[in-house]
Amino acid sequence: MFGRRFTLFTVMGFEIRADPSWLVIAALIVWSLSAGLFPLFFPELPTATYWLMGLAGAFGLFFSILFHELSHSVVGRRFGMEIEGITLWIFGGIAEMTRDADRPRTEFLMASAGPASSFLLAGVFYLLAVGGTLVALPVSVVGVLGYLAWLNLILAIFNLLPAFPLDGGRILRSALWPRFGVVTATRISAFAGSVFGWLLIGLGVLAAVAGNIVGGVWWVLIGAFIRFAAKASLRHFISTRLLSDAQVEQMMTPNPPPIAPDTPIARFVSEYVYAKDGSLYPVGQNGKVQGIVDIDSVHKVPRSQWATRTVGELTQAVTKDAIIDPSMDAVRALEVLQRSGRRSLLVSRNGAIAGTVSLDDLDRYIRRKAALGDTDSKDEDGSFGVRGRSGGQGEEESQPLG
């Protein structure tokens, strides 16, 4: 779901990150509050006051989202679940769990923690707004507090809607789980999320036709996001179930021969990129690996220069985030790939390269496992949420690093 993210800070042991899209929505929220909402409800204030209110309102919004996600994370950690961190992005925030809950009760308590925290914040901000009115605080301060009370109430109610992957959808899954099993419960909840997304899209279209174009566009965008998130969450759930009992060494492409640094890019493309599976290749000579080269680096070079430029010019240093151990479980490898934005990783055993593993390798394993009988794991279009293409396996061998 995310590309490159940057870390903001750490709180309670959880790393708080932001997707670049968060910066866009933060700026839009400040502008919409300063130029639209606050002037409408609190007229005749100075322009500078509206901008200060907008900044305070945006800060309060992201504090509320962070508090909501921290509540999920704290409860998850209480039940022994590993939380990778919290990422803020254009549609709010996500607590990134390495695994789904393993029982209905855990799912219910984790999902319920978010809306409960938002209801709590709504009450706190409401009391602060009432208290501020009683002690005659400036209308700008009371206005921001009232806005945050209303915002958290809406956030809590919206998240309780029974549409997976919203909190209400996860609560629905926890209720269906004991009777139907987790796979069917997830399918039903994801279907409810898709239906709800279509409902929001329809309401958005009606609102736009009625003249509320801006509001209608937002409803359409939110509805489209929920439909996408429901389908993506179901695919991710199915993929992780099929990978849950596998290790990287079962699906890696072993023994990638180092490419000589003086190899022309054109030859590298014809003999490796087109002829072999993968998107990450070790570079070196005399059996020693000096670095790596990937397809994205080649793509940046004009095709007219492929005959004269060499692989050595594109070689990157082997960094820790590009290397994993063959004993790593496949679900974890998938998470590393998705979090890093890479398509392939090097596999190293005892300091030596033993192979490469890519999204294609993971997808191929998933498809083969499903073909051997786990057909209940397919979603409605037969896909599994991990990109793939066919490719070969070879004999395992190790090559020394550097």
N, C-alpha and C positions, 0 to 999 in steps of 0.2 A: 504493500500500500504506500509505503514511504520511500523516498529517495534518500539523498544525503541529508542528515540532520545535524544540528549543532547543539551542544550541551549548554544549558543556562545555569544550573546549579544543582546541588544535591540536598534533599530534605528527608529526614528520617531513614536515611540509607537508600533512598530511591533517587536515581538520576533523572532529572527533569530536562527533557530535550524539546526542541522546536523544529518542526518542518518549515522550510522557507515559505510555504503557503500561509503560515501563521502570521508572518509579517504583513502580508497583504490584507488579511481579514482584520488584523489589529488596526491598521490604518483606516480601513473602511468603517469600522465600528466607531472610532474616534470621530470621524467625519460625520457619520449619520447621526450620532448623538448630539454633536455640537451644532450641526447645521439643520437638523430636522426635529428630533424628539424633544430635546430640552427647550428650544425656542417655542415649540408648539404648546407645551404645558406650563412653561414659566416665562411668559412674554416680558419684554421691556427690561431685560437684564443686559449688562454690557457684553459685547461680543467676546471679550477676553474671558469673561466668566463662563460663557457657554463652552469655550474650548477647554477651560480647566475642568468643568463638569464632565465634558466628554472624555478627557484623559482619566479622570477619577472613575468614571463609569466603566471604561474599558479595562482599567486595572482591576476593578472589583469583579468584572465579568470573568477575567482569566483567573483571578483568585478563586472564584466560585467553582470554575471548572476544575482547577487543580485540587481543591478541597474534595470535590466529588470523586475524582479519580484516585486521590490518596485514600479515601475511605474504602474503595474497592481493593486497593493494594494492601492496606493494613490487614483487612479481613482475610485476603488471600494468603498473606504471609503467616497469619495466625494458624491457618490450616495447612501449612507446609508447602504452599505453592511458591515457585520462584517467579518473581516479577522482574523483568528486564529493566523496567523504567517506565516513565510516563512521557508521552509525546503530545505536545500541543500542535494542532494543525488547523486547517481552514474550517472544519466542521466541529471544532471543540477540542477534546482530548481523549487519549486512549491509554489505559493501563495495559502494558504489553506483558502478557503471561506466556511463559514457555510451554505451558500445558493447559488444556481445559480442565475444569473440575472433574474429579474422579467419582463423585457421588452427588445425588440430587440435593442433599442438605447443604453441602459446600457451595454448590451452584446458587441455591436460593439465598444463602446468607451473603455471598459475595455480590450478587446482583442487587439485593435489597439495600445494601450499604450505601450505594450511590444516591438513589432517590431519598433515602432517610436523611443523609447529610444535607441534601439540597433543601428539604423541608425544614431542617434545623436552621440553616442559614437564612431561609426566608423569614422564619420567626424572629431570629436575632436582628436582622436588618429592619424588620417591621417595628420591633420594640425600640430600636435606636432612632428610627424616624419619628415615632410617637414621642419619645423622650426629647428629641431635638426640637420638636414643635412646642412642647411644654416649657422648655427653657429658652425658647426664642432664638435658636440657632439660625444662621442665615438660610434663606430659602434655598440657596444653591446646595447647601450641605444636606438639608432635609430632602431635597429633590433627588439627589444621587442615592441617598439611603433608601428612599421609597422605590426608586427604580430597581435597585439591587434586590429588595424584598420581592417585588413583582417578578423579576427575572428568575430568581431561584425557585419561586413557586411554579412558574412555567416550565423550567428545566426539570423539576421533579415530576410534574404531571406528564410531560412529554416522554420522559424516559420510562415511565410506567406503562406506556402503551404496549400491548402484547405483540410487538413486532421485532423479531430477531434481526440484528444483534443488539437492539436497544435493551436496557435492563429489564423492561417488562417482558420482552421476548425470551430472555434467559430465565426469568421467573416462570414463564409459561413452560419452557423446556424442562425445568426442574419439577414442575407439577405433572408433566406427561411422562417423564423418564421412568418412574417405577412401573407404570402400566405398559408402555409401548417399547421401552428400551431407548438408549440414548440416541441411536441413529435415526429412528423414526421420529422421536421427539424433536430432534434438531431439524429434520426435514419439515415437519409441520410448522415449527416456529419460524423457519426461514420462509416458508410459503406465506405465512401470515405477514411477515415483513415485506415481502414483495407486493402483496395485495394492498397493504397500507401505503406503500410507496406510490402505487398507481392511484390510490385515493387522494393523496396529497397533490399529485400531478394534476388530477382532474379538478380539484378545488382551486389550484393555482391558475389553471386555464380559465375557469369561471370568474375568478377574481380579476384577472387581466381583462376579460371581455366586459366586465362590469365597470372598468375604469381604474381599478387599483393595480396598475401595471407593475410597479416596483414590488408590492407585496405578492402579487401573483408569480412573478419571476422567482422570488425567494422560495415560495411553496413548491414550485416546479423543481428547483434545484435541490431542495431538501428531499423531496419525494424521489427524485432520480438517484440521489446519494443513498437513500435507505434501500432502494431496490438493488443497487450495485453492492452495497455492504452486505445485504442478506445473502446474495448469491456468492459473493467472495468468501464470506464467513463459512458458508456451507462447504464450499470447495476446500477451504483450508482445513476444516474439521475432518473431511473425508481423507484428504491427503495425509494428515498427521496420523490418522488411524491406520492407514495402510503402511506407513513408514515406522510405526511405533515399535516394532520388534526387530528392526534392521539396524546394521551398522554401516558406516561409510565404506569399509573395505568390501562389502558385498556388492556395491554398485559402482565403485570408482573405475575409471579407465586406467589400468596399470601401465607401468614402464613407458612413460612418454620420453622419447629420445630428445636430448638437448639439441636445439637448433644452433648452428654455428653463427656467431655474430655477424660475419661477413656475407651471410646469405642474402641475396637481393629480395626485396619485398615481393616482387612478382613471383619468384620461385617459392617463397614461403607460402604465398596464397594458393598456388596451384598444387603444391606437394603436401601441404599440411592443412590449411583452412578448408579447402574443398575436398581433400581426400580423407581426412581424419575427423573424428568426433571431438567436440570440445570448443572452447573459446579462449582458453588460457594455455600458454605453452612455455616450457622452460627454455632458457637461452644459455648456452655455454659451449665448452669444447674440452676435449680430452676427458669426458665423463664428469666434468665439474660444472655445476650450475652457477651462473653468474647473475641471473635475473630472470624476469618473465616478460613476455610480450602477449598482448591480448588483441582481439579483433577490433575493439574500439579504437586502439592506437593506429591500426592500419587504416581504418575508415577516415581518419583525419588527414591522411596523406593523399594529395591529388593522384589520381590513377596514372597520370602522365609521368610521375616521378617514381613509380614502382620499380622500374627497370634499373634505375641508377642509385636509389637509396637502399640502405641495408637494414636488416633486423636489429643490428646493434644500436642504431640510432633511436629505435623505439623501445629499447629494453628499459624496464623499470626494476628498481630494487625489490627484493623479496622481503615484504614486510609481514609482521606477525598476523595482521588481519587477513592475509591471503593464504594462511597455512592452517590446516587442521590435522588431527590425528586420525588414523584409520579406525580406531576403536570408538570414535565419537558416534553417538547414535544419530540416525539419519534425520530425525525430526530436528535435532539441534543444528545439524548441518544446513538444513533448509532455512532455519531461522537466521543463521549466520549469513547465508547468501542473500536473503531478502533484506536484512538489516544493512549489509554493506553495499548493496546495490550491484554486487558482482554477479556474473553469470557462471563463473567457475572458481574453484579453489584448488590450491596444491595440497596434496596429502603427503605428510612426512612421517616416517617411522624412524625413531632413534637418530634424528638429525639428517636423515637422507630422504630424498623424494621417492615416494613409492607409487605415485600416480596423481591423477587429477579427478575431481568430481564436479559435475555441473548440474544445473537445473535439468538439462536434458537427461542426464544419467538418473536423477531421482524420478523424473517423469516416466522414463522407460521402465524402471523397477515397479512403479505404481501400476502401470498398465499391464505388465506381465502378471503381477500378483492378482489383479482383478480378473484377468483372463483365465487364471487357474481356479476361479471359483468365487472370488469375493465380489460378485456382480452387484450385490446390494449397496456397494460403496459408490457406484456411479451416481452422478446427479443427472438432471433431466436432459442435458445435452451430451452426456457421455464423457465429459471432460473431468479433470481432477484438480485443476488449479495450479499445476506445475508445468511449465513449458517443456516441450520435448521433441526429439526427432530420433530416428533409429541410429544405432551405432554399434561397433564391435567391442568385444572384450579380448584381452590378451593375457599373457603369462605375467605374473607379478614379479617385479624386480625392483631394487632400490638403487637410487643414484645419489651420491653425496652432494650436500649443499655446499656451495662456495668454496 
